[in-house]
Amino acid sequence: MSEESKGIREGVEESKGDPRLVLLLNAVLSAWFAWVVVWGLDRLGVTALNTANVGTLALIIFGVTYLAVLR
């Protein structure tokens, strides 16, 4: 065992990862978070829970996280 084990930092830095998976996770989590926020606002009587509101907020969240993280 002449080779040393690589730590987590080296493993992450060398990871080639599939960017499609990151985009898919971003889309799913953005949609889920948007639904939770709009549902909460609906419970407070601020806005209606409908697909247009959830979709709009999901697109905004997706765009912001894309620019902040993947850019």
DSSP file (Angstrom, degrees, kcal/mol; ACC not computed):
  #  RESIDUE AA STRUCTURE BP1 BP2  ACC     N-H-->O    O-->H-N    N-H-->O    O-->H-N    TCO  KAPPA ALPHA  PHI   PSI    X-CA   Y-CA   Z-CA
    1    1 A M              0   0    0      0, 0.0     0, 0.0     0, 0.0     0, 0.0   0.000 360.0 360.0 360.0  69.0    0.0    0.0    0.0
    2    2 A S        +     0   0    0      2,-0.1     2,-0.3     0, 0.0     0, 0.0   0.716 360.0  85.3 -81.5 -21.2    2.4    2.6   -1.2
    3    3 A E  S    S-     0   0    0      1,-0.0     2,-0.3     3,-0.0     3,-0.0  -0.642  76.9-133.3 -83.7 137.5   -0.4    4.9   -2.4
    4    4 A E        -     0   0    0     -2,-0.3     2,-0.2     1,-0.1    -2,-0.1  -0.628  26.1-106.3 -85.6 147.6   -2.0    7.2    0.0
    5    5 A S        -     0   0    0     -2,-0.3     2,-0.3     1,-0.1    -1,-0.1  -0.479  34.1-122.0 -70.1 140.6   -5.7    7.5    0.2
    6    6 A K        -     0   0    0     -2,-0.2    -1,-0.1     1,-0.1     2,-0.0  -0.617  25.0-127.4 -83.0 144.5   -7.1   10.6   -1.2
    7    7 A G     >  -     0   0    0     -2,-0.3     4,-1.9     1,-0.1     5,-0.1  -0.216  29.6 -96.2 -81.3 177.4   -9.2   12.8    1.0
    8    8 A I  H  > S+     0   0    0      1,-0.2     4,-2.5     2,-0.2     5,-0.2   0.863 121.8  57.2 -64.4 -36.4  -12.7   14.1    0.3
    9    9 A R  H  > S+     0   0    0      1,-0.2     4,-2.4     2,-0.2    -1,-0.2   0.935 108.2  45.4 -62.4 -46.5  -11.3   17.4   -0.9
   10   10 A E  H  > S+     0   0    0      1,-0.2     4,-1.8     2,-0.2    -1,-0.2   0.888 112.6  52.6 -64.6 -37.7   -9.2   15.8   -3.6
   11   11 A G  H  X S+     0   0    0     -4,-1.9     4,-0.7     2,-0.2    -2,-0.2   0.910 111.8  44.5 -64.5 -42.3  -12.0   13.6   -4.6
   12   12 A V  H >< S+     0   0    0     -4,-2.5     3,-0.7     1,-0.2    -2,-0.2   0.904 112.3  51.7 -69.2 -41.1  -14.4   16.5   -5.1
   13   13 A E  H 3< S+     0   0    0     -4,-2.4    -1,-0.2     1,-0.2    -2,-0.2   0.825 113.6  44.4 -65.6 -31.2  -11.9   18.6   -6.9
   14   14 A E  H 3< S+     0   0    0     -4,-1.8    -1,-0.2    -5,-0.2    -2,-0.2   0.536  86.2 118.0 -89.9  -7.3  -11.2   15.8   -9.4
   15   15 A S    <<  -     0   0    0     -3,-0.7    -3,-0.0    -4,-0.7    -4,-0.0  -0.384  46.1-166.2 -66.1 132.6  -14.8   14.8   -9.9
   16   16 A K        +     0   0    0     -2,-0.1    -1,-0.2     2,-0.0    -4,-0.0   0.704  27.3 178.5 -90.9 -22.8  -16.0   15.3  -13.5
   17   17 A G        -     0   0    0      1,-0.1     3,-0.0     2,-0.1     0, 0.0   0.619  36.9 -93.2  34.8 153.8  -19.7   15.0  -12.6
   18   18 A D    >>  -     0   0    0      1,-0.1     4,-1.1     2,-0.0     3,-1.1  -0.868  25.3-154.0 -97.7 116.5  -22.5   15.3  -15.1
   19   19 A P  H 3> S+     0   0    0      0, 0.0     4,-2.3     0, 0.0     5,-0.2   0.749  91.9  67.2 -64.2 -21.8  -23.8   18.9  -15.3
   20   20 A R  H 3> S+     0   0    0      1,-0.2     4,-2.4     2,-0.2     5,-0.1   0.870  98.0  52.6 -64.4 -34.8  -27.2   17.6  -16.4
   21   21 A L  H <> S+     0   0    0     -3,-1.1     4,-2.7     2,-0.2    -1,-0.2   0.901 108.4  49.8 -66.6 -40.6  -27.7   16.0  -13.0
   22   22 A V  H  X S+     0   0    0     -4,-1.1     4,-2.4     2,-0.2    -2,-0.2   0.914 112.1  48.0 -63.9 -42.6  -26.9   19.3  -11.3
   23   23 A L  H  X S+     0   0    0     -4,-2.3     4,-2.4     2,-0.2    -2,-0.2   0.896 111.9  49.9 -64.8 -40.1  -29.4   21.1  -13.6
   24   24 A L  H  X S+     0   0    0     -4,-2.4     4,-2.7     2,-0.2     5,-0.2   0.932 112.0  47.1 -64.3 -46.0  -32.1   18.4  -12.9
   25   25 A L  H  X S+     0   0    0     -4,-2.7     4,-2.7     1,-0.2     5,-0.3   0.901 111.6  51.8 -62.1 -40.0  -31.6   18.7   -9.1
   26   26 A N  H  X S+     0   0    0     -4,-2.4     4,-2.3    -5,-0.2    -2,-0.2   0.923 111.6  46.8 -61.1 -44.6  -31.7   22.5   -9.4
   27   27 A A  H  X S+     0   0    0     -4,-2.4     4,-2.3     2,-0.2    -2,-0.2   0.927 114.8  45.6 -64.9 -45.6  -35.0   22.3  -11.3
   28   28 A V  H  X S+     0   0    0     -4,-2.7     4,-2.4     1,-0.2    -2,-0.2   0.937 116.6  43.9 -64.9 -47.2  -36.6   19.8   -9.0
   29   29 A L  H  X S+     0   0    0     -4,-2.7     4,-2.5    -5,-0.2    -1,-0.2   0.856 112.8  52.6 -69.3 -33.9  -35.5   21.6   -5.8
   30   30 A S  H  X S+     0   0    0     -4,-2.3     4,-2.5    -5,-0.3    -1,-0.2   0.921 111.3  46.9 -65.1 -43.2  -36.5   25.0   -7.2
   31   31 A A  H  X S+     0   0    0     -4,-2.3     4,-2.4     2,-0.2    -2,-0.2   0.914 113.5  48.1 -64.4 -43.5  -40.0   23.7   -8.1
   32   32 A W  H  X S+     0   0    0     -4,-2.4     4,-2.2     2,-0.2    -2,-0.2   0.934 113.8  46.2 -63.6 -46.0  -40.4   22.1   -4.7
   33   33 A F  H  X S+     0   0    0     -4,-2.5     4,-2.5     1,-0.2    -2,-0.2   0.896 111.9  51.7 -64.5 -40.6  -39.3   25.3   -2.8
   34   34 A A  H  X S+     0   0    0     -4,-2.5     4,-2.7     1,-0.2     5,-0.3   0.907 109.2  50.6 -62.5 -41.8  -41.5   27.5   -5.0
   35   35 A W  H  X S+     0   0    0     -4,-2.4     4,-2.6     1,-0.2    -2,-0.2   0.916 110.8  48.9 -62.4 -42.7  -44.5   25.2   -4.2
   36   36 A V  H  X S+     0   0    0     -4,-2.2     4,-2.4     2,-0.2    -2,-0.2   0.921 113.5  46.5 -63.4 -44.1  -43.8   25.5   -0.5
   37   37 A V  H  X S+     0   0    0     -4,-2.5     4,-2.5     2,-0.2    -2,-0.2   0.938 115.4  44.6 -65.5 -46.9  -43.4   29.3   -0.6
   38   38 A V  H  X S+     0   0    0     -4,-2.7     4,-2.2     2,-0.2     9,-0.2   0.882 112.2  53.1 -67.2 -37.0  -46.6   29.8   -2.7
   39   39 A W  H  X S+     0   0    0     -4,-2.6     4,-2.2    -5,-0.3    -1,-0.2   0.925 110.6  47.6 -60.9 -44.6  -48.5   27.3   -0.5
   40   40 A G  H  X S+     0   0    0     -4,-2.4     4,-1.5     1,-0.2    -2,-0.2   0.904 112.0  48.8 -63.5 -41.6  -47.4   29.3    2.6
   41   41 A L  H  X>S+     0   0    0     -4,-2.5     5,-2.7     1,-0.2     6,-0.8   0.845 109.7  53.1 -66.9 -32.8  -48.4   32.6    0.9
   42   42 A D  H ><5S+     0   0    0     -4,-2.2     3,-0.8     3,-0.2    -2,-0.2   0.904 106.6  52.0 -66.7 -41.4  -51.8   31.0    0.0
   43   43 A R  H 3<5S+     0   0    0     -4,-2.2    -2,-0.2     1,-0.3    -1,-0.2   0.837 110.7  48.7 -62.8 -32.7  -52.3   30.0    3.6
   44   44 A L  H 3<5S-     0   0    0     -4,-1.5    -1,-0.3    -5,-0.1    -2,-0.2   0.566 115.9-117.8 -83.0  -9.1  -51.6   33.6    4.7
   45   45 A G  T <<5S+     0   0    0     -3,-0.8    -3,-0.2    -4,-0.5    -2,-0.1   0.667  81.5 118.8  82.5  17.9  -54.0   34.9    2.0
   46   46 A V  S   <S-     0   0    0     -5,-2.7     2,-0.3     1,-0.2    -4,-0.2   0.891  80.8  -6.1 -82.9 -41.8  -51.4   36.8    0.1
   47   47 A T  S    S-     0   0    0     -6,-0.8     2,-0.3    -9,-0.2    -2,-0.3  -0.925  76.8 -95.1-147.5 169.1  -51.6   34.9   -3.2
   48   48 A A        -     0   0    0     -2,-0.3     2,-1.0    -3,-0.1     5,-0.1  -0.655  31.1-121.9 -91.9 146.1  -53.4   32.0   -4.8
   49   49 A L        +     0   0    0     -2,-0.3     2,-0.3   -10,-0.1   -10,-0.0  -0.765  59.1 133.4 -86.1 102.5  -51.8   28.5   -5.1
   50   50 A N     >  -     0   0    0     -2,-1.0     4,-2.2     1,-0.1     5,-0.2  -0.940  68.5-103.0-145.3 168.2  -51.9   27.8   -8.8
   51   51 A T  H  > S+     0   0    0     -2,-0.3     4,-2.8     1,-0.2     5,-0.2   0.821 116.1  57.8 -65.9 -31.0  -49.5   26.5  -11.4
   52   52 A A  H  > S+     0   0    0      2,-0.2     4,-2.3     1,-0.2    -1,-0.2   0.934 110.1  43.0 -65.2 -44.7  -48.7   29.9  -12.8
   53   53 A N  H  > S+     0   0    0      2,-0.2     4,-2.2     1,-0.2     5,-0.2   0.919 117.6  45.6 -66.7 -43.6  -47.5   31.3   -9.5
   54   54 A V  H  X S+     0   0    0     -4,-2.2     4,-2.5     1,-0.2    -2,-0.2   0.925 114.5  48.5 -66.0 -44.3  -45.5   28.2   -8.7
   55   55 A G  H  X S+     0   0    0     -4,-2.8     4,-2.2    -5,-0.2    -2,-0.2   0.898 111.6  49.1 -63.5 -41.8  -44.0   28.0  -12.2
   56   56 A T  H  X S+     0   0    0     -4,-2.3     4,-2.1    -5,-0.2    -1,-0.2   0.944 114.3  44.4 -63.7 -48.2  -43.0   31.7  -12.2
   57   57 A L  H  X S+     0   0    0     -4,-2.2     4,-2.8     1,-0.2     5,-0.2   0.888 111.7  54.1 -64.9 -38.0  -41.4   31.5   -8.8
   58   58 A A  H  X S+     0   0    0     -4,-2.5     4,-2.8     1,-0.2    -1,-0.2   0.907 108.7  48.8 -62.3 -41.6  -39.6   28.2   -9.7
   59   59 A L  H  X S+     0   0    0     -4,-2.2     4,-2.5     2,-0.2    -1,-0.2   0.893 111.8  49.3 -64.9 -39.3  -38.2   29.8  -12.8
   60   60 A I  H  X S+     0   0    0     -4,-2.1     4,-2.4     2,-0.2    -2,-0.2   0.942 113.9  45.0 -64.2 -47.1  -36.9   32.8  -10.8
   61   61 A I  H  X S+     0   0    0     -4,-2.8     4,-2.6     2,-0.2     5,-0.3   0.918 113.2  51.2 -63.1 -43.5  -35.4   30.6   -8.2
   62   62 A F  H  X S+     0   0    0     -4,-2.8     4,-2.4    -5,-0.2    -1,-0.2   0.929 111.8  47.2 -59.0 -46.3  -33.8   28.3  -10.9
   63   63 A G  H  X S+     0   0    0     -4,-2.5     4,-2.4     2,-0.2    -2,-0.2   0.908 112.7  48.2 -63.4 -43.4  -32.3   31.3  -12.7
   64   64 A V  H  X S+     0   0    0     -4,-2.4     4,-2.4     1,-0.2    -2,-0.2   0.931 114.4  44.8 -65.1 -45.4  -30.9   32.9   -9.5
   65   65 A T  H  X>S+     0   0    0     -4,-2.6     4,-2.6     2,-0.2     5,-0.7   0.872 111.9  53.8 -68.5 -34.1  -29.3   29.6   -8.3
   66   66 A Y  I  X>S+     0   0    0     -4,-2.4     4,-1.3    -5,-0.3     5,-0.8   0.947 113.1  42.4 -62.1 -47.5  -28.0   28.9  -11.8
   67   67 A L  I  <5S+     0   0    0     -4,-2.4     4,-0.3     1,-0.2    -2,-0.2   0.877 118.9  45.0 -66.7 -37.2  -26.3   32.3  -12.0
   68   68 A A  I  <5S+     0   0    0     -4,-2.4    -2,-0.2    -5,-0.2    -1,-0.2   0.864 128.4  20.5 -75.8 -36.0  -25.0   32.1   -8.4
   69   69 A V  I  <5S+     0   0    0     -4,-2.6    -3,-0.2    -5,-0.2    -2,-0.2   0.864 127.5  36.1-103.6 -45.5  -23.7   28.5   -8.4
   70   70 A L  I  <<       0   0    0     -4,-1.3    -3,-0.2    -5,-0.7    -4,-0.1   0.588 360.0 360.0 -93.8 -10.1  -23.1   27.3  -11.9
   71   71 A R      <       0   0    0     -5,-0.8    -1,-0.2    -4,-0.3    -4,-0.1   0.485 360.0 360.0 -71.6 360.0  -21.8   30.4  -13.6
